[in-house]
């Protein structure tokens, strides 16, 4: 949010700043930038503007901040510590992080991610098969502004039937098939650095899987290990994967190659799958990390 560093932004009225910071379509790389912009505006004329602290903090989508930033930079800020209304907003955000089962009841505009429709997103084609049937490591990026495909850094592994998930401006390539074996490899792509980094591997080899981030954690569902379709689901905990116990009711009928997995606030859905010689449709609902029912 580079405009917040300009003199024009610092001279805006409080009403104009509120209108700007509340916009769903505000283009920012992270919600932390919105907080920093709001308090930069206050600090520019602290004595006259400190009374607006709670009004501006209410424009920041505090539940979407990284927990460490919320605790260190926000809760510890001098202006916030001395303002009851600000502390109430911080407490609401802490509840969102500490009590995930209450998230469906905490929904407001502050828990809704911003989406800037004026800035076209990029599309990536990752791995796959060559015309000769070989697994690929290459990656291409499509920019709708230039209407061109451009090669970017290749993955460290050759693979097709790879699972893909996106979180915090990084792309995760999960498992897959290298032409000889199913894989446990997981890599993350940093667009800003144009580089792939190998992260913690899966506990089981799998291809044709479904993957999605839910409540900030990566879930890997179903797939095929080269012998049979898998009923298991793995979750990334502290950069290491573990299997969710199969005793949970929603996993009992999951012995399929999941095709699509995505999340909406409070729920995760796996949609469509392939099993033996027929297609099936299934849905998974997840209400929280602990009970997962």
BELDARA-V873603 format. One record per backbone hydrogen bond with DSSP energy under -0.5 kcal/mol. CO is the residue of the C=O (numbers start at 1). NH is the residue of the N-H. If there is no record, write none. Layout:
{{CO:NH} {CO:NH}}
This chain:
{{1:4} {2:5} {3:6} {6:10} {7:11} {9:12} {13:17} {14:18} {15:19} {16:20} {17:21} {18:22} {20:23} {23:26} {24:115} {26:28} {30:33} {30:34} {31:34} {31:35} {32:36} {33:37} {34:38} {35:39} {36:40} {37:41} {38:42} {39:43} {40:44} {41:45} {42:45} {43:46} {45:48} {45:49} {46:50} {49:52} {50:53} {52:56} {53:57} {54:58} {56:59} {56:60} {57:60} {60:62} {61:64} {62:65} {66:70} {67:71} {68:72} {69:73} {69:74} {70:75} {74:77} {77:81} {78:82} {80:83} {83:87} {84:88} {85:89} {86:90} {87:91} {88:92} {89:93} {90:94} {91:95} {92:96} {93:97} {94:98} {95:99} {99:102} {100:103} {102:105} {102:106} {103:106} {108:111} {109:112} {111:113} {115:117} {116:119} {118:120} {121:144} {123:142} {124:126} {125:127} {125:140} {128:136} {130:133} {134:130} {136:159} {137:155} {138:127} {139:152} {140:125} {141:143} {141:150} {142:123} {142:144} {143:147} {143:148} {148:143} {150:141} {152:139} {159:128} {160:177} {161:208} {161:209} {163:174} {165:172} {167:170} {169:191} {170:167} {171:173} {171:189} {172:165} {172:174} {173:187} {174:163} {176:183} {177:160} {181:178} {183:206} {184:202} {185:175} {186:199} {187:173} {188:190} {188:197} {189:171} {189:191} {190:194} {190:195} {195:190} {197:188} {199:186} {201:241} {206:176} {207:224} {210:221} {212:219} {214:217} {217:214} {217:219} {218:236} {219:212} {220:234} {221:210} {223:230} {224:207} {228:225} {230:256} {232:222} {233:244} {234:220} {235:237} {235:242} {236:238} {237:240} {240:237} {242:235} {245:248} {248:251} {248:252} {249:252} {251:254} {254:256} {256:223} {256:258} {257:274} {260:271} {262:269} {264:267} {267:264} {269:262} {271:260} {272:259} {272:260} {273:280} {274:257} {275:278} {278:275} {280:273} {288:292}}
